[in-house]
Every structure is written in C-alpha cells, then in structure tokens.
Amino acid sequence: MTEALFPRMTRRTVERRRALAPGPEDAFRGFSDAVFAEGALDARTKQLIAVAVGHATGCPYCIRAHTKMARRAGASDEAIMEAIWVAAEMMAGAGMSHAALALAALDEDDARRDGGS
C-alpha cells in the first residue's frame, strides 16, 4: 500500500479550507490574483519565478501547480527546467555565501581567546 506524503490538492480540500477560515482564504486569493496579474512582468515570467521559488521553498503544491501554469502561459519545458536550475544555484550559493557567517564567528572566537589570555 502506497500512501503519499503530500496528498493531492482537491476541490474538497480547498472548499474545506475556505469553510474553516473564509476571510484569510479570500484575502489570500485576492493577493494571489493581484500578484499574478499582468504588470511589468508578463504571466510567463511570473510563473517561471513561481516555479523557481516553489523549488527553493520545497513546496510540492507550488511546484506542481506553477509548473503547469508556466507551461500554459507559454513557457517551454526547457525554460521551466532552467528556472529550476537557477533556484538550485541560488540555494547552493546562499549556503556557500553564508560560510562568511561561520568564518566571522571563528574570527570573533579567536579574537576573544587571544584577547582573553
């Protein structure tokens, strides 16, 4: 028997979520509609950003939904994969860059030890 870690989002799930907290649900829906409306960025670009961020945040629901929406907005499979690689590089780069915090902490500890002896 196989049980999914993340159950599929269904109409029933969305309806139940709204029934339990209609105000936040409606507010989020309005926010989402405003964010994804055509503006300085076109729908395709916004959806590619959403695919990348979905991967960066690890949200399986975002990944599934925005991958489909990106394709429907005109993104090629190659563009979608490239957006995923951008997210992967940014996450790896952040980890590498944050080494500066550890190195600074080591320097501070060295200075404390050297100054304290």
CYANA upper distance limits for C-alpha pairs under 8 A (distance plus 0.5 A):
  6 PHE  CA     60 PRO  CA      8.09
  9 MET  CA     13 THR  CA      6.66
  9 MET  CA     14 VAL  CA      7.85
  9 MET  CA     61 TYR  CA      7.98
 10 THR  CA     14 VAL  CA      6.96
 11 ARG  CA     15 GLU  CA      6.54
 12 ARG  CA     16 ARG  CA      6.45
 13 THR  CA     17 ARG  CA      6.57
 14 VAL  CA     18 ARG  CA      6.67
 15 GLU  CA     19 ALA  CA      6.56
 16 ARG  CA     20 LEU  CA      6.66
 17 ARG  CA     21 ALA  CA      6.86
 17 ARG  CA     22 PRO  CA      8.17
 17 ARG  CA     25 GLU  CA      7.87
 18 ARG  CA     22 PRO  CA      5.04
 18 ARG  CA     23 GLY  CA      8.42
 18 ARG  CA     25 GLU  CA      5.97
 18 ARG  CA     26 ASP  CA      8.16
 21 ALA  CA     25 GLU  CA      6.77
 22 PRO  CA     26 ASP  CA      6.45
 23 GLY  CA     27 ALA  CA      6.57
 24 PRO  CA     28 PHE  CA      6.44
 25 GLU  CA     29 ARG  CA      6.65
 26 ASP  CA     30 GLY  CA      6.67
 27 ALA  CA     31 PHE  CA      6.63
 28 PHE  CA     32 SER  CA      6.49
 29 ARG  CA     33 ASP  CA      6.59
 30 GLY  CA     34 ALA  CA      6.67
 31 PHE  CA     35 VAL  CA      6.65
 32 SER  CA     36 PHE  CA      6.64
 33 ASP  CA     37 ALA  CA      6.49
 36 PHE  CA     43 ALA  CA      7.18
 36 PHE  CA     46 LYS  CA      7.11
 36 PHE  CA     47 GLN  CA      8.47
 37 ALA  CA     43 ALA  CA      7.64
 38 GLU  CA     42 ASP  CA      5.95
 38 GLU  CA     43 ALA  CA      6.45
 41 LEU  CA     45 THR  CA      6.69
 41 LEU  CA     46 LYS  CA      6.90
 42 ASP  CA     46 LYS  CA      6.83
 43 ALA  CA     47 GLN  CA      6.61
 43 ALA  CA     70 ALA  CA      8.39
 43 ALA  CA     73 ALA  CA      6.65
 44 ARG  CA     48 LEU  CA      6.73
 44 ARG  CA     70 ALA  CA      6.21
 44 ARG  CA     71 ARG  CA      8.44
 44 ARG  CA     73 ALA  CA      5.41
 44 ARG  CA     74 GLY  CA      6.53
 44 ARG  CA     75 ALA  CA      6.46
 45 THR  CA     49 ILE  CA      6.71
 46 LYS  CA     50 ALA  CA      6.70
 47 GLN  CA     51 VAL  CA      6.66
 47 GLN  CA     66 HIS  CA      6.42
 47 GLN  CA     67 THR  CA      7.96
 47 GLN  CA     69 MET  CA      6.97
 47 GLN  CA     70 ALA  CA      5.24
 47 GLN  CA     73 ALA  CA      8.07
 48 LEU  CA     52 ALA  CA      6.79
 48 LEU  CA     66 HIS  CA      8.17
 48 LEU  CA     67 THR  CA      8.19
 48 LEU  CA     70 ALA  CA      6.39
 48 LEU  CA     75 ALA  CA      8.01
 48 LEU  CA     79 ALA  CA      8.20
 48 LEU  CA     80 ILE  CA      6.77
 48 LEU  CA     83 ALA  CA      6.61
 49 ILE  CA     53 VAL  CA      6.61
 49 ILE  CA     83 ALA  CA      7.62
 50 ALA  CA     54 GLY  CA      6.34
 50 ALA  CA     62 CYS  CA      7.97
 50 ALA  CA     63 ILE  CA      8.41
 50 ALA  CA     66 HIS  CA      6.63
 51 VAL  CA     55 HIS  CA      6.89
 51 VAL  CA     62 CYS  CA      7.60
 51 VAL  CA     63 ILE  CA      6.13
 51 VAL  CA     66 HIS  CA      5.98
 51 VAL  CA     67 THR  CA      6.30
 51 VAL  CA     70 ALA  CA      8.14
 51 VAL  CA     80 ILE  CA      7.74
 51 VAL  CA     83 ALA  CA      7.41
 51 VAL  CA     84 ILE  CA      7.34
 52 ALA  CA     56 ALA  CA      6.76
 52 ALA  CA     83 ALA  CA      5.84
 52 ALA  CA     84 ILE  CA      5.55
 52 ALA  CA     85 TRP  CA      8.47
 52 ALA  CA     86 VAL  CA      7.51
 52 ALA  CA     87 ALA  CA      5.54
 53 VAL  CA     57 THR  CA      6.48
 53 VAL  CA     87 ALA  CA      7.26
 54 GLY  CA     58 GLY  CA      6.28
 54 GLY  CA     59 CYS  CA      5.76
 54 GLY  CA     60 PRO  CA      7.73
 54 GLY  CA     62 CYS  CA      5.68
 54 GLY  CA     63 ILE  CA      5.62
 54 GLY  CA     66 HIS  CA      8.49
 55 HIS  CA     59 CYS  CA      7.06
 55 HIS  CA     60 PRO  CA      8.37
 55 HIS  CA     63 ILE  CA      6.89
 55 HIS  CA     84 ILE  CA      7.19
 55 HIS  CA     87 ALA  CA      7.13
 55 HIS  CA     88 ALA  CA      8.29
 56 ALA  CA     87 ALA  CA      6.28
 56 ALA  CA     88 ALA  CA      7.60
 56 ALA  CA     91 MET  CA      7.22
 59 CYS  CA     63 ILE  CA      6.72
 60 PRO  CA     64 ARG  CA      6.67
 61 TYR  CA     65 ALA  CA      6.60
 62 CYS  CA     66 HIS  CA      6.18
 62 CYS  CA     67 THR  CA      8.48
 63 ILE  CA     67 THR  CA      6.30
 64 ARG  CA     68 LYS  CA      7.00
 65 ALA  CA     69 MET  CA      6.73
 66 HIS  CA     70 ALA  CA      6.24
 67 THR  CA     71 ARG  CA      6.84
 67 THR  CA     80 ILE  CA      7.57
 68 LYS  CA     72 ARG  CA      6.71
 69 MET  CA     73 ALA  CA      6.52
 70 ALA  CA     74 GLY  CA      6.99
 70 ALA  CA     75 ALA  CA      5.87
 70 ALA  CA     80 ILE  CA      7.88
 71 ARG  CA     75 ALA  CA      5.13
 71 ARG  CA     76 SER  CA      6.66
 71 ARG  CA     77 ASP  CA      7.65
 71 ARG  CA     80 ILE  CA      8.32
 75 ALA  CA     79 ALA  CA      6.44
 75 ALA  CA     80 ILE  CA      7.05
 76 SER  CA     80 ILE  CA      6.82
 77 ASP  CA     81 MET  CA      6.73
 78 GLU  CA     82 GLU  CA      6.57
 79 ALA  CA     83 ALA  CA      6.67
 80 ILE  CA     84 ILE  CA      6.92
 81 MET  CA     85 TRP  CA      6.83
 82 GLU  CA     86 VAL  CA      6.75
 83 ALA  CA     87 ALA  CA      6.87
 84 ILE  CA     88 ALA  CA      6.76
 85 TRP  CA     89 GLU  CA      6.60
 86 VAL  CA     90 MET  CA      6.63
 87 ALA  CA     91 MET  CA      6.68
 88 ALA  CA     92 ALA  CA      6.66
 89 GLU  CA     93 GLY  CA      6.32
 90 MET  CA     94 ALA  CA      6.50
 91 MET  CA     95 GLY  CA      6.89
 92 ALA  CA     96 MET  CA      6.76
 93 GLY  CA     97 SER  CA      6.38
 94 ALA  CA     98 HIS  CA      6.44
 95 GLY  CA     99 ALA  CA      7.35
 98 HIS  CA    102 ALA  CA      7.67
 99 ALA  CA    103 LEU  CA      6.63
100 ALA  CA    104 ALA  CA      6.48
101 LEU  CA    105 ALA  CA      6.66
102 ALA  CA    106 LEU  CA      6.71
103 LEU  CA    107 ASP  CA      6.68
104 ALA  CA    108 GLU  CA      6.60
105 ALA  CA    109 ASP  CA      6.59
106 LEU  CA    110 ASP  CA      6.56
107 ASP  CA    111 ALA  CA      6.60
108 GLU  CA    112 ARG  CA      6.59
109 ASP  CA    113 ARG  CA      6.60
110 ASP  CA    114 ASP  CA      6.43
111 ALA  CA    115 GLY  CA      6.27
112 ARG  CA    116 GLY  CA      6.28
113 ARG  CA    117 SER  CA      6.80
